[in-house]
Amino acid sequence: MSESIKLGLADLREPTTASGLAALGVKYIVVHPGQKGATPATARRYHYIVRFTSPAGSVWQVGAQPAPTAVQDLENFSAVQGSPGGEYRWMVDGGLLGVSARGCATTCQGTVTFISGSNKVPRTLTVRDQGDGRILVRTRIPAWIPVRVTVPGVTLVHGHAQLLLSTDIPATRFESGIDGRLLSVYVREPKLTLAGGVTRP
């Protein structure tokens, strides 16, 4: 779970990376040469402060505020694909999404949305509340045609919830000759809308 969160924060150019690091309590990062977004322009644009530089790497201070809400890919997702602002992760088995809201001290309600498409064949995607097993949504995902999935009735207890994602057709092997990951559906741009209508990435 920890490794999956780290993979989701690997690209410094992604708009949600700095606030995601701040939410984890990270104050400084070591940026190695060749890291995605390892430029002074990226630091200024995405709320980092460069504190030290050398040919071997640099130290950046995380200047962003923690995001008030977050949806993270926790388990059974591939490495991040795509370009900044359009990144996505393939679900390689039953996937687990973590949902959190910093201002939810007891119990809150919300709706999770994300964009999804299916590898090679249409699939039925089922999203359940991990806590009580309730089916929150079941929807058809066409092959290679992005659709917006809306998951209502997400209950956050003390600011947290977890959603289990599964499909009716098992993941299929990607026929590239060099990429042996198992692919099924992808998750892109996950967001949580709290009851009251405020959306946060």
C-alpha positions, 0 to 999 in steps of 0.5 A, spaced: 500 500 500 505 504 501 509 503 495 503 504 491 502 511 494 509 512 492 508 510 485 502 515 485 507 521 487 513 520 483 511 525 477 513 532 480 509 535 474 502 532 476 498 538 480 496 533 486 503 531 487 505 536 492 499 537 496 499 529 496 506 529 499 504 535 504 498 530 506 503 525 508 507 530 512 513 530 507 517 537 508 523 535 504 524 531 498 531 529 494 530 530 487 535 526 483 537 527 476 532 524 471 526 525 475 520 527 472 519 534 473 526 535 476 527 543 473 527 549 477 520 551 473 517 545 476 519 547 483 516 554 482 509 552 478 508 546 483 509 549 490 516 547 491 522 551 494 529 549 492 533 549 498 540 546 495 542 543 488 548 539 486 550 535 480 548 529 484 541 532 486 537 537 489 533 538 496 526 541 495 522 543 500 514 542 499 511 548 500 504 546 498 498 545 503 495 538 504 489 537 500 482 537 503 480 531 500 484 525 496 482 519 492 489 514 492 490 508 488 492 503 494 493 496 491 493 492 485 494 498 480 500 498 475 505 504 475 503 511 473 502 512 465 500 518 461 502 525 461 502 530 467 494 532 468 492 526 464 495 520 468 492 514 469 493 507 472 491 500 470 487 495 475 491 489 475 487 485 479 481 487 484 483 494 486 483 498 492 482 505 492 483 509 499 478 515 500 480 521 505 477 528 507 481 532 512 475 535 515 471 529 517 472 528 524 466 523 525 462 520 519 461 524 512 458 522 506 460 523 499 461 521 491 467 519 488 468 520 480 473 517 476 474 516 468 475 509 466 476 505 460 477 497 459 483 493 455 481 490 449 474 488 451 468 491 455 467 489 462 462 490 468 466 494 473 463 493 480 465 498 486 463 496 493 464 499 500 470 495 503 467 496 510 460 493 509 461 490 502 455 494 500 455 495 492 455 502 491 455 502 483 455 497 477 457 499 470 459 497 463 465 500 461 466 499 453 473 497 450 477 503 449 472 508 450 473 513 456 467 513 461 465 517 467 464 513 473 460 516 479 460 512 485 455 515 490 453 513 497 461 513 500 461 513 507 467 516 510 468 514 518 473 519 521 475 521 514 477 515 511 473 510 506 476 504 502 473 502 495 474 495 492 473 495 485 472 488 481 471 486 474 467 480 471 472 479 466 479 477 468 485 482 466 488 480 460 495 480 458 497 486 454 500 484 447 506 488 446 512 483 447 515 487 452 510 489 457 507 483 461 503 487 466 496 484 466 491 490 464 483 490 465 480 497 466 484 504 468 482 509 473 484 516 471 482 523 475 479 520 481 475 525 485 471 526 491 465 530 492 463 531 499 456 532 501 454 539 500 457 540 493 464 541 494 469 538 489 476 537 491 482 532 487 
